[in-house]
Amino acid sequence: MIKEKILEGLQSLGVIILDGSYSICLAVAMVGLIFYMAGYKKGAKAVTLSIIIFVLLQAIKVVIK
């Protein structure tokens, strides 16, 4: 009973965190894009990684629900 409540609480916490991942990944991608446009070539990697991480987090979210 207690174990089920703890697992349910962790699951709902995980879903809340994953719901907020959109704004975080979007902000990182936008900053990376600005850096890339300013001439810092590694900014493109930040954009790419941000999109990949967002897709992976959304896949995890589907599995958790």
C-alpha positions in Angstrom: 0.0 0.0 0.0 2.7 2.5 1.0 4.9 1.3 -1.9 2.0 1.9 -4.4 1.5 5.4 -3.1 5.2 6.2 -3.4 5.3 4.8 -6.9 2.2 6.8 -7.9 3.7 10.0 -6.5 7.0 9.5 -8.3 5.1 8.8 -11.5 3.0 12.0 -11.3 6.2 14.0 -10.4 7.9 12.6 -13.4 5.0 13.5 -15.7 5.0 17.1 -14.3 8.8 17.4 -14.9 8.4 16.0 -18.4 5.6 18.4 -19.2 7.9 21.3 -18.3 10.7 20.0 -20.6 9.2 21.8 -23.6 10.0 25.3 -22.4 13.5 24.3 -21.2 14.4 22.6 -24.4 13.0 25.4 -26.5 15.0 28.0 -24.5 18.2 26.0 -24.9 17.6 25.6 -28.7 16.9 29.3 -29.1 20.0 30.3 -27.2 22.0 27.8 -29.3 20.5 29.2 -32.5 21.4 32.8 -31.5 25.0 31.7 -30.7 25.2 29.9 -34.1 23.9 33.0 -35.9 26.5 35.1 -34.1 29.3 32.9 -35.4 29.8 30.3 -32.7 29.7 27.0 -34.6 29.0 24.9 -31.6 25.7 26.6 -31.1 24.3 24.3 -33.8 25.1 21.3 -31.6 23.1 22.8 -28.8 20.1 23.1 -31.1 20.4 19.5 -32.3 20.9 18.0 -28.9 18.0 20.0 -27.4 15.6 18.6 -30.0 16.9 15.0 -29.6 16.6 15.3 -25.8 13.1 16.6 -26.1 12.0 13.8 -28.3 13.6 11.2 -25.9 11.9 12.8 -22.9 8.5 12.7 -24.7 9.0 9.0 -25.5 9.7 8.4 -21.8 6.6 10.4 -20.9 4.5 8.1 -23.2 6.0 5.0 -21.5 5.3 6.4 -18.0 1.6 7.2 -18.6 
